[in-house]
């Protein structure tokens, strides 16, 4: 449970960093970042697997590059659901989702060191 809360807080902080580094993503504050990180996580765990399955043929044809479009779509969809989180357009969603994904990889690798052996 502690790992989940820490990951959520770090993901919200990463989202704030994305908004700071890239002008196409705007956040109204840390509360909006917390809610956005939660919504992005829910969309990625509930909707993304279905989209990946439905778009498997085009993903194979593009050699996996369509995964970036799906990630951007989840990022853009989250901005449509939250008032304090805005993404300018789909191109901004693509760049923002790439930055957020890189931050997520760093967070995951850091948390593996803090919470070894799947301990939560």
Secondary structure by P-SEA (a helix, b strand, c coil): caaaaaaaaaaaaaaaaaaaaccccccccaaaaaaaaaaaaaaaaccaaaaaaaaaaaaaaacccaaaaaaaaaaaaaaaaccccccccaaaaaaaaaaaaaaaaaaaaaaaaacccccc
